[in-house]
Amino acid sequence: MRAPAGRWRVAAWLAESAAQPKERAREGGADLGFTLVVLELALGGIGYETYFPQDIPEEFLRPAPWWTCEDPACHYLASEMADACELGQMSGRYCILNAQGFHDTQDFVYSDDLGERLRILMLGDSFTFGEDADIGRSYVETIEAALPGALVWNTGIFGVGTNQSYAAFQMFAPELRPQLTIYGFYINDFFDNLFPVDGYYVGIKSDGEVVTLQQYHLDPWGNVTKLEAQSLLYYRWRGVEAPANEFERLLGSTRIGSLFVSAVDYVGKQLGIAQRAQLSRQVELTREYLIGLRDASAARDSALLILLIPKKTDIAALGTEYQLAVDLFDELGIAYLSPAEALDAAADYAPDWHWNNAGHQKVGGLLADCIKQFMRSGEFKECAHVTLP
């Protein structure tokens, strides 16, 4: 018996309707695939680079022979650095080193004929080292010029935190016997204190370029991992964190996927979730190192003064970390000099975050005046911009 013609038409219509979404999905998938291929080629055509490198050299860097962190404070090796300067690999302040491998024209040696001179031990990072100042015009050199009778030893080194300064004090104070210790605390010392003193890897590329890289990875939970592999250092040199897994690496090795990975990375940095989660740990570690430095200087009968170095943005309005530093010094009873009110963001800072000659000399003048007051009275109470415990 034949089915009525109307039922056949209904059945055919239902079958056709059921097939249409699958057909449309196939067509849509083909269109999407074609669009992705075209977009990938277009991004390549305009030179858009992938987030993760597609090819990683097996041997990216060799360690620079003039850098060590084994004593326990980090420093240069003077004889090896002299060779690098002769080859043109290093220049400027990096070629003015004492026998201990620090930027100073005097060796860190005490003798009895120095007993009547004021002895000052300077601790800190690249600001104390003198970055972005002409030779003779850093804040440490400004102090030396203003106090020719004083003996000023400079242990400043780039990229270090309070842990390095504490280690340098322990290394040199027993022999040098400084009556005054000045520690230049920059706001990023909070972050630097999350890592061991050997925070930076100094290496040389195959073309002779000197590369300095943070060699520790910090995850959002504050766990610290050393980047031992060359491939991981290569990611860091490219300015990206290593991929968390193989899927992320493959995604970020395509240009389209790089758009997504870059967006996620950007949003994460803007929200500052990881940074906020780590801040309490930064403060905790900084407190421990400051207590160590405070107590060690007191045990050596060396007066401790902290130079609280503001970021350029702190000049207009003191930032959160600057306020945290102030609270920490107040809590620990450590005298500090805060030059923020005396500095001008436009006139006293170089294009990067360091002081230029004017900034260095302005701060050096403030410290020199304070040291003269200390020489007269043994106290800091008459020093401008100094807060006492």
PyMOL commands that set and color helices and strands:
alter all, ss='L'
color gray80, all
select helices_A, chain A and resi 5-45+78-87+92-95+112-114+126-129+139-146+162-176+189-192+230-237+246-252+255-271+273-299+312-314+320-332+340-342+357-377
alter helices_A, ss='H'
color red, helices_A
select strands_A, chain A and resi 62-63+67-68+75-76+119-124+151-154+180-186+200-204+210-214+216-218+224-226+303-309+335-337+386-387
alter strands_A, ss='S'
color yellow, strands_A
deselect
rebuild
show_as cartoon
